[in-house]
Amino acid sequence: MAHVMLADALPQITVSSAGTGALIGHPADPIAQELMAARGLDLGAHRARQITQSMCVQADLILTMDEGQRRHIENNYPLTRGRVFRLAETAKLNIPDPYRMGQEAFEHALQLIDAGVKTWAERIRQFK
């Protein structure tokens, strides 16, 4: 959800998505697809993939959902230090993974993602 929302907010930049424990090749959860469709965004082509060294080298900024993911990336890819932040960093919040948790969990995560995307999109626009 964060990927398509950030890409929609910042069409002039390249946004990509990868996980630290991705179910490689799997599509987005149907609930996430429905929530994005309600916003006019399409998650149908999304397929999960695992973060790699190459992705880390290419990225100017890496946004994570929680502090554990941030630490994992910085520990496994030290070259990323200083470029990895939580999506909800300003609010000092972790965004819980709603996978297999139902509609309410996805809606809660989406509220946090929405706030984080708005904050980061504004910050990024200042530099582009």
MODELLER restraints for C-alpha pairs under 7 A, 6 or more apart:
rsr = mdl.restraints
at = mdl.atoms
rsr.add(forms.Gaussian(group=physical.xy_distance, feature=features.Distance(at['CA:1:A'], at['CA:32:A']), mean=6.58, stdev=0.5))
rsr.add(forms.Gaussian(group=physical.xy_distance, feature=features.Distance(at['CA:1:A'], at['CA:36:A']), mean=6.81, stdev=0.5))
rsr.add(forms.Gaussian(group=physical.xy_distance, feature=features.Distance(at['CA:2:A'], at['CA:113:A']), mean=5.98, stdev=0.5))
rsr.add(forms.Gaussian(group=physical.xy_distance, feature=features.Distance(at['CA:2:A'], at['CA:117:A']), mean=6.96, stdev=0.5))
rsr.add(forms.Gaussian(group=physical.xy_distance, feature=features.Distance(at['CA:3:A'], at['CA:15:A']), mean=6.59, stdev=0.5))
rsr.add(forms.Gaussian(group=physical.xy_distance, feature=features.Distance(at['CA:3:A'], at['CA:16:A']), mean=6.44, stdev=0.5))
rsr.add(forms.Gaussian(group=physical.xy_distance, feature=features.Distance(at['CA:3:A'], at['CA:17:A']), mean=5.95, stdev=0.5))
rsr.add(forms.Gaussian(group=physical.xy_distance, feature=features.Distance(at['CA:4:A'], at['CA:41:A']), mean=6.84, stdev=0.5))
rsr.add(forms.Gaussian(group=physical.xy_distance, feature=features.Distance(at['CA:5:A'], at['CA:117:A']), mean=6.94, stdev=0.5))
rsr.add(forms.Gaussian(group=physical.xy_distance, feature=features.Distance(at['CA:6:A'], at['CA:117:A']), mean=5.75, stdev=0.5))
rsr.add(forms.Gaussian(group=physical.xy_distance, feature=features.Distance(at['CA:6:A'], at['CA:121:A']), mean=6.87, stdev=0.5))
rsr.add(forms.Gaussian(group=physical.xy_distance, feature=features.Distance(at['CA:7:A'], at['CA:15:A']), mean=5.57, stdev=0.5))
rsr.add(forms.Gaussian(group=physical.xy_distance, feature=features.Distance(at['CA:9:A'], at['CA:121:A']), mean=6.44, stdev=0.5))
rsr.add(forms.Gaussian(group=physical.xy_distance, feature=features.Distance(at['CA:10:A'], at['CA:121:A']), mean=6.57, stdev=0.5))
rsr.add(forms.Gaussian(group=physical.xy_distance, feature=features.Distance(at['CA:18:A'], at['CA:48:A']), mean=6.57, stdev=0.5))
rsr.add(forms.Gaussian(group=physical.xy_distance, feature=features.Distance(at['CA:18:A'], at['CA:49:A']), mean=5.09, stdev=0.5))
rsr.add(forms.Gaussian(group=physical.xy_distance, feature=features.Distance(at['CA:18:A'], at['CA:50:A']), mean=5.19, stdev=0.5))
rsr.add(forms.Gaussian(group=physical.xy_distance, feature=features.Distance(at['CA:18:A'], at['CA:51:A']), mean=4.96, stdev=0.5))
rsr.add(forms.Gaussian(group=physical.xy_distance, feature=features.Distance(at['CA:19:A'], at['CA:49:A']), mean=6.21, stdev=0.5))
rsr.add(forms.Gaussian(group=physical.xy_distance, feature=features.Distance(at['CA:19:A'], at['CA:50:A']), mean=4.94, stdev=0.5))
rsr.add(forms.Gaussian(group=physical.xy_distance, feature=features.Distance(at['CA:19:A'], at['CA:51:A']), mean=5.51, stdev=0.5))
rsr.add(forms.Gaussian(group=physical.xy_distance, feature=features.Distance(at['CA:20:A'], at['CA:50:A']), mean=5.94, stdev=0.5))
rsr.add(forms.Gaussian(group=physical.xy_distance, feature=features.Distance(at['CA:20:A'], at['CA:51:A']), mean=6.01, stdev=0.5))
rsr.add(forms.Gaussian(group=physical.xy_distance, feature=features.Distance(at['CA:20:A'], at['CA:69:A']), mean=6.68, stdev=0.5))
rsr.add(forms.Gaussian(group=physical.xy_distance, feature=features.Distance(at['CA:21:A'], at['CA:50:A']), mean=6.70, stdev=0.5))
rsr.add(forms.Gaussian(group=physical.xy_distance, feature=features.Distance(at['CA:22:A'], at['CA:48:A']), mean=5.78, stdev=0.5))
rsr.add(forms.Gaussian(group=physical.xy_distance, feature=features.Distance(at['CA:22:A'], at['CA:49:A']), mean=5.67, stdev=0.5))
rsr.add(forms.Gaussian(group=physical.xy_distance, feature=features.Distance(at['CA:22:A'], at['CA:50:A']), mean=5.33, stdev=0.5))
rsr.add(forms.Gaussian(group=physical.xy_distance, feature=features.Distance(at['CA:23:A'], at['CA:48:A']), mean=5.87, stdev=0.5))
rsr.add(forms.Gaussian(group=physical.xy_distance, feature=features.Distance(at['CA:23:A'], at['CA:49:A']), mean=6.98, stdev=0.5))
rsr.add(forms.Gaussian(group=physical.xy_distance, feature=features.Distance(at['CA:24:A'], at['CA:48:A']), mean=4.79, stdev=0.5))
rsr.add(forms.Gaussian(group=physical.xy_distance, feature=features.Distance(at['CA:24:A'], at['CA:49:A']), mean=4.67, stdev=0.5))
rsr.add(forms.Gaussian(group=physical.xy_distance, feature=features.Distance(at['CA:24:A'], at['CA:50:A']), mean=6.48, stdev=0.5))
rsr.add(forms.Gaussian(group=physical.xy_distance, feature=features.Distance(at['CA:25:A'], at['CA:47:A']), mean=4.90, stdev=0.5))
rsr.add(forms.Gaussian(group=physical.xy_distance, feature=features.Distance(at['CA:25:A'], at['CA:48:A']), mean=5.01, stdev=0.5))
rsr.add(forms.Gaussian(group=physical.xy_distance, feature=features.Distance(at['CA:25:A'], at['CA:49:A']), mean=6.29, stdev=0.5))
rsr.add(forms.Gaussian(group=physical.xy_distance, feature=features.Distance(at['CA:26:A'], at['CA:47:A']), mean=5.17, stdev=0.5))
rsr.add(forms.Gaussian(group=physical.xy_distance, feature=features.Distance(at['CA:26:A'], at['CA:48:A']), mean=5.31, stdev=0.5))
rsr.add(forms.Gaussian(group=physical.xy_distance, feature=features.Distance(at['CA:27:A'], at['CA:46:A']), mean=5.55, stdev=0.5))
rsr.add(forms.Gaussian(group=physical.xy_distance, feature=features.Distance(at['CA:27:A'], at['CA:47:A']), mean=4.60, stdev=0.5))
rsr.add(forms.Gaussian(group=physical.xy_distance, feature=features.Distance(at['CA:27:A'], at['CA:48:A']), mean=6.35, stdev=0.5))
rsr.add(forms.Gaussian(group=physical.xy_distance, feature=features.Distance(at['CA:28:A'], at['CA:43:A']), mean=6.61, stdev=0.5))
rsr.add(forms.Gaussian(group=physical.xy_distance, feature=features.Distance(at['CA:28:A'], at['CA:46:A']), mean=6.07, stdev=0.5))
rsr.add(forms.Gaussian(group=physical.xy_distance, feature=features.Distance(at['CA:28:A'], at['CA:47:A']), mean=6.68, stdev=0.5))
rsr.add(forms.Gaussian(group=physical.xy_distance, feature=features.Distance(at['CA:31:A'], at['CA:103:A']), mean=6.49, stdev=0.5))
rsr.add(forms.Gaussian(group=physical.xy_distance, feature=features.Distance(at['CA:32:A'], at['CA:106:A']), mean=6.79, stdev=0.5))
rsr.add(forms.Gaussian(group=physical.xy_distance, feature=features.Distance(at['CA:33:A'], at['CA:42:A']), mean=6.98, stdev=0.5))
rsr.add(forms.Gaussian(group=physical.xy_distance, feature=features.Distance(at['CA:33:A'], at['CA:43:A']), mean=5.40, stdev=0.5))
rsr.add(forms.Gaussian(group=physical.xy_distance, feature=features.Distance(at['CA:33:A'], at['CA:44:A']), mean=6.84, stdev=0.5))
rsr.add(forms.Gaussian(group=physical.xy_distance, feature=features.Distance(at['CA:36:A'], at['CA:42:A']), mean=6.28, stdev=0.5))
rsr.add(forms.Gaussian(group=physical.xy_distance, feature=features.Distance(at['CA:36:A'], at['CA:43:A']), mean=6.85, stdev=0.5))
rsr.add(forms.Gaussian(group=physical.xy_distance, feature=features.Distance(at['CA:53:A'], at['CA:77:A']), mean=6.64, stdev=0.5))
rsr.add(forms.Gaussian(group=physical.xy_distance, feature=features.Distance(at['CA:56:A'], at['CA:80:A']), mean=6.47, stdev=0.5))
rsr.add(forms.Gaussian(group=physical.xy_distance, feature=features.Distance(at['CA:60:A'], at['CA:83:A']), mean=6.76, stdev=0.5))
rsr.add(forms.Gaussian(group=physical.xy_distance, feature=features.Distance(at['CA:61:A'], at['CA:83:A']), mean=5.01, stdev=0.5))
rsr.add(forms.Gaussian(group=physical.xy_distance, feature=features.Distance(at['CA:61:A'], at['CA:84:A']), mean=6.23, stdev=0.5))
rsr.add(forms.Gaussian(group=physical.xy_distance, feature=features.Distance(at['CA:62:A'], at['CA:83:A']), mean=5.93, stdev=0.5))
rsr.add(forms.Gaussian(group=physical.xy_distance, feature=features.Distance(at['CA:62:A'], at['CA:84:A']), mean=4.68, stdev=0.5))
rsr.add(forms.Gaussian(group=physical.xy_distance, feature=features.Distance(at['CA:62:A'], at['CA:85:A']), mean=6.37, stdev=0.5))
rsr.add(forms.Gaussian(group=physical.xy_distance, feature=features.Distance(at['CA:63:A'], at['CA:84:A']), mean=5.83, stdev=0.5))
rsr.add(forms.Gaussian(group=physical.xy_distance, feature=features.Distance(at['CA:63:A'], at['CA:85:A']), mean=5.07, stdev=0.5))
rsr.add(forms.Gaussian(group=physical.xy_distance, feature=features.Distance(at['CA:63:A'], at['CA:86:A']), mean=5.26, stdev=0.5))
rsr.add(forms.Gaussian(group=physical.xy_distance, feature=features.Distance(at['CA:63:A'], at['CA:87:A']), mean=5.31, stdev=0.5))
rsr.add(forms.Gaussian(group=physical.xy_distance, feature=features.Distance(at['CA:64:A'], at['CA:70:A']), mean=5.93, stdev=0.5))
rsr.add(forms.Gaussian(group=physical.xy_distance, feature=features.Distance(at['CA:64:A'], at['CA:85:A']), mean=6.14, stdev=0.5))
rsr.add(forms.Gaussian(group=physical.xy_distance, feature=features.Distance(at['CA:64:A'], at['CA:86:A']), mean=4.57, stdev=0.5))
rsr.add(forms.Gaussian(group=physical.xy_distance, feature=features.Distance(at['CA:64:A'], at['CA:87:A']), mean=5.65, stdev=0.5))
rsr.add(forms.Gaussian(group=physical.xy_distance, feature=features.Distance(at['CA:65:A'], at['CA:86:A']), mean=5.53, stdev=0.5))
rsr.add(forms.Gaussian(group=physical.xy_distance, feature=features.Distance(at['CA:65:A'], at['CA:87:A']), mean=5.75, stdev=0.5))
rsr.add(forms.Gaussian(group=physical.xy_distance, feature=features.Distance(at['CA:65:A'], at['CA:94:A']), mean=5.95, stdev=0.5))
rsr.add(forms.Gaussian(group=physical.xy_distance, feature=features.Distance(at['CA:65:A'], at['CA:95:A']), mean=5.02, stdev=0.5))
rsr.add(forms.Gaussian(group=physical.xy_distance, feature=features.Distance(at['CA:66:A'], at['CA:86:A']), mean=5.72, stdev=0.5))
rsr.add(forms.Gaussian(group=physical.xy_distance, feature=features.Distance(at['CA:66:A'], at['CA:94:A']), mean=4.32, stdev=0.5))
rsr.add(forms.Gaussian(group=physical.xy_distance, feature=features.Distance(at['CA:66:A'], at['CA:95:A']), mean=5.76, stdev=0.5))
rsr.add(forms.Gaussian(group=physical.xy_distance, feature=features.Distance(at['CA:67:A'], at['CA:86:A']), mean=6.61, stdev=0.5))
rsr.add(forms.Gaussian(group=physical.xy_distance, feature=features.Distance(at['CA:67:A'], at['CA:94:A']), mean=6.50, stdev=0.5))
rsr.add(forms.Gaussian(group=physical.xy_distance, feature=features.Distance(at['CA:70:A'], at['CA:84:A']), mean=6.15, stdev=0.5))
rsr.add(forms.Gaussian(group=physical.xy_distance, feature=features.Distance(at['CA:70:A'], at['CA:85:A']), mean=6.49, stdev=0.5))
rsr.add(forms.Gaussian(group=physical.xy_distance, feature=features.Distance(at['CA:70:A'], at['CA:86:A']), mean=6.85, stdev=0.5))
rsr.add(forms.Gaussian(group=physical.xy_distance, feature=features.Distance(at['CA:74:A'], at['CA:80:A']), mean=5.77, stdev=0.5))
rsr.add(forms.Gaussian(group=physical.xy_distance, feature=features.Distance(at['CA:74:A'], at['CA:81:A']), mean=5.59, stdev=0.5))
rsr.add(forms.Gaussian(group=physical.xy_distance, feature=features.Distance(at['CA:87:A'], at['CA:113:A']), mean=6.99, stdev=0.5))
rsr.add(forms.Gaussian(group=physical.xy_distance, feature=features.Distance(at['CA:87:A'], at['CA:116:A']), mean=5.08, stdev=0.5))
rsr.add(forms.Gaussian(group=physical.xy_distance, feature=features.Distance(at['CA:87:A'], at['CA:117:A']), mean=6.94, stdev=0.5))
rsr.add(forms.Gaussian(group=physical.xy_distance, feature=features.Distance(at['CA:88:A'], at['CA:94:A']), mean=6.50, stdev=0.5))
rsr.add(forms.Gaussian(group=physical.xy_distance, feature=features.Distance(at['CA:88:A'], at['CA:112:A']), mean=6.87, stdev=0.5))
rsr.add(forms.Gaussian(group=physical.xy_distance, feature=features.Distance(at['CA:88:A'], at['CA:116:A']), mean=4.73, stdev=0.5))
rsr.add(forms.Gaussian(group=physical.xy_distance, feature=features.Distance(at['CA:95:A'], at['CA:109:A']), mean=5.98, stdev=0.5))
rsr.add(forms.Gaussian(group=physical.xy_distance, feature=features.Distance(at['CA:95:A'], at['CA:112:A']), mean=6.42, stdev=0.5))
rsr.add(forms.Gaussian(group=physical.xy_distance, feature=features.Distance(at['CA:96:A'], at['CA:109:A']), mean=6.31, stdev=0.5))
rsr.add(forms.Gaussian(group=physical.xy_distance, feature=features.Distance(at['CA:98:A'], at['CA:105:A']), mean=5.09, stdev=0.5))
rsr.add(forms.Gaussian(group=physical.xy_distance, feature=features.Distance(at['CA:98:A'], at['CA:106:A']), mean=5.18, stdev=0.5))
rsr.add(forms.Gaussian(group=physical.xy_distance, feature=features.Distance(at['CA:98:A'], at['CA:109:A']), mean=6.66, stdev=0.5))
